[in-house]
Amino acid sequence: MLSPIELDRLITSPHIPAAHRALWAIMMGSDVRLAEALSLDVRDIDYAGRAATVEYRKRACEPTTVPLDARAVEFARAAAAGRTEGPLLIAADGRPLTREQAIRTARQHGGVSIHAFRTAGQALRAQRAAG
């Protein structure tokens, strides 16, 4: 497993497509799961309020607003690339980013599971909370 510093280097690498870096930053900075992150629409992001409206598919509940850290907001804005509607995370072909593409890119560029980004974010938040 990569350290948070190594994951951070991946997130900021200009050699990785913006949609993947935004996905990783959202997962690491907000504790949003892969499926929920992939389902985000451009309109779900409140850039000024640093938050996202997330529909948790595994829970039978109303959409929830989750905070985003500054970096997740920055990368979400880059992934949206000026669009005002439609999927936030799109592949180079203009289609929504798929689970398979997300898994493959994390493995290809970082040699890690896509879930490593969320896990690392959880660990960092726990460290900060502890002191």
C-alpha positions in Angstrom: 0.0 0.0 0.0 1.2 3.5 -0.8 1.7 6.2 1.8 -0.6 9.2 1.8 2.4 11.2 0.4 2.8 8.8 -2.5 -0.9 8.9 -3.2 -0.8 12.6 -3.1 2.0 12.6 -5.8 -0.3 10.5 -8.0 -3.2 12.9 -7.5 -1.1 15.8 -8.5 0.6 14.2 -11.5 -0.1 16.0 -14.8 0.4 12.7 -16.6 -2.8 11.3 -15.3 -6.2 12.4 -16.8 -8.0 15.0 -14.8 -11.1 12.8 -14.3 -9.0 10.2 -12.5 -7.2 12.7 -10.4 -10.5 14.3 -9.4 -11.9 10.9 -8.5 -8.9 10.1 -6.3 -9.0 13.5 -4.7 -12.7 13.2 -3.9 -12.3 9.7 -2.5 -9.3 10.7 -0.4 -10.7 14.0 0.7 -14.3 13.2 1.5 -14.8 9.5 2.3 -17.1 9.1 -0.7 -17.1 5.5 -2.1 -16.2 4.7 -5.7 -19.7 4.1 -6.9 -21.0 7.3 -5.4 -18.1 9.3 -6.7 -18.5 7.9 -10.2 -22.2 8.9 -10.2 -21.6 12.6 -9.3 -23.0 15.1 -11.7 -21.4 18.5 -12.4 -24.4 20.1 -10.7 -23.8 18.0 -7.5 -20.6 20.0 -6.7 -21.0 23.2 -4.7 -17.6 24.8 -5.4 -18.1 27.8 -3.2 -19.5 25.8 -0.3 -16.8 23.0 -0.8 -19.4 20.3 -0.7 -21.0 17.6 -2.9 -24.5 16.2 -2.9 -24.1 12.4 -2.9 -26.7 9.7 -3.4 -25.6 6.6 -1.4 -26.8 3.7 -3.5 -26.3 1.1 -0.7 -28.5 3.1 1.7 -32.1 3.9 1.4 -31.9 7.5 2.2 -32.1 11.0 0.8 -29.1 12.5 -1.0 -26.5 13.7 1.6 -24.3 16.8 1.4 -20.7 15.8 2.2 -17.8 18.3 2.7 -15.0 18.3 0.2 -11.5 19.5 1.0 -10.0 22.3 -1.1 -8.0 20.0 -3.3 -11.0 17.8 -4.1 -12.9 21.0 -5.1 -10.0 22.1 -7.3 -9.7 18.8 -9.1 -13.5 18.5 -9.5 -13.5 22.0 -11.1 -10.7 20.8 -13.5 -12.6 17.6 -14.3 -15.8 19.6 -15.1 -13.8 21.7 -17.5 -16.4 24.5 -17.7 -19.4 22.1 -18.2 -22.5 23.0 -16.3 -24.3 19.6 -16.5 -23.7 16.0 -17.1 -21.4 13.5 -15.4 -18.6 15.1 -13.4 -16.1 12.4 -14.3 -15.8 11.7 -18.0 -13.2 9.6 -19.9 -11.2 10.9 -22.9 -14.0 9.6 -25.2 -16.6 11.9 -23.5 -18.4 9.0 -21.9 -18.9 8.7 -18.1 -15.8 7.2 -16.4 -16.5 3.6 -15.6 -15.6 1.5 -12.5 -13.4 -0.7 -14.7 -11.5 2.4 -16.0 -11.1 3.7 -12.5 -9.7 0.4 -11.2 -7.4 0.0 -14.2 -6.0 3.5 -14.0 -5.3 3.3 -10.2 -3.5 -0.1 -10.7 -1.6 1.1 -13.9 -0.3 4.4 -12.5 0.0 3.6 -8.8 0.0 -0.1 -8.5 -2.8 0.2 -5.9 -6.4 -0.7 -5.5 -8.8 2.2 -6.3 -10.0 1.9 -2.7 -6.5 2.9 -1.4 -7.4 6.5 -1.9 -10.4 6.4 0.4 -8.6 4.3 3.0 -5.7 6.8 3.0 -8.0 9.7 3.4 -9.7 8.0 6.4 -6.3 7.4 8.0 -5.3 11.0 7.5 -8.5 12.3 9.0 -8.2 10.0 12.0 -4.6 11.2 12.5 -5.7 14.8 12.4 -8.6 14.2 14.8 -6.3 12.4 17.3 -4.0 15.3 17.6 
